Amino acid sequence: MIKVVEMAKITQAVEHLGGVDGGWASLTDLRKMIKLSRADQDAMITEMVLMGTLTVIPEDNQKTLTSEDRQAALYLGGQPNHMIQIC
C-alpha cells in the first residue's frame, strides 16, 4: 500500500512540474519535492518507467546541466537521464 501511495506522489509531482500539457520535468526538481531516500526514488522511478507510467530522457543540451543536475540523474539504459514525463 505504501508503495502505491509513494508512486502516486511521484506522479503528482511530475504532473505539477511538467504542467497541464504533460511537459518534461527536471529530475533535479522532482527529487527536491519527493521526500524519499535516493535509493527509494531510483527504485520507484525505474519501476514506473518499466511499467510504462513514466518516461526519462537525457538533457539534450548537456552544457546546460549543473553539478546538481548531474547528481540527480537517474542512470537507466546505460546513460544518465535528467528529464521525466508522464506517459
SULSUL-V569115 format. One record per residue. RES is the residue in one small letter. PSI is psi in radians with two decimals (none if undefined). Layout:
((RES;PSI) (RES;PSI))
//
This chain:
((m;-0.73) (i;-0.70) (k;-0.75) (v;-0.72) (v;-0.78) (e;-0.67) (m;-0.66) (a;-0.66) (k;-0.70) (i;-0.80) (t;-0.79) (q;-0.71) (a;-0.74) (v;-0.73) (e;-0.74) (h;-0.82) (l;-0.62) (g;-0.23) (g;3.04) (v;-0.36) (d;0.02) (g;0.63) (g;3.13) (w;2.54) (a;2.65) (s;2.33) (l;-0.52) (t;-0.86) (d;-0.69) (l;-0.80) (r;-0.56) (k;-0.55) (m;-0.53) (i;2.11) (k;1.16) (l;2.81) (s;2.76) (r;-0.73) (a;-0.73) (d;-0.70) (q;-0.87) (d;-0.77) (a;-0.77) (m;-0.74) (i;-0.76) (t;-0.78) (e;-0.71) (m;-0.59) (v;-0.79) (l;-0.51) (m;-0.25) (g;0.25) (t;-0.64) (l;2.76) (t;2.44) (v;2.56) (i;2.78) (p;2.72) (e;2.28) (d;-0.81) (n;1.55) (q;-0.40) (k;-0.39) (t;-0.15) (l;2.36) (t;2.99) (s;-0.58) (e;-0.71) (d;-0.75) (r;-0.69) (q;-0.55) (a;-0.19) (a;2.54) (l;2.10) (y;1.95) (l;2.35) (g;0.44) (g;0.22) (q;2.71) (p;2.29) (n;2.36) (h;-0.27) (m;2.60) (i;2.59) (q;2.61) (i;2.36) (c;none))
//
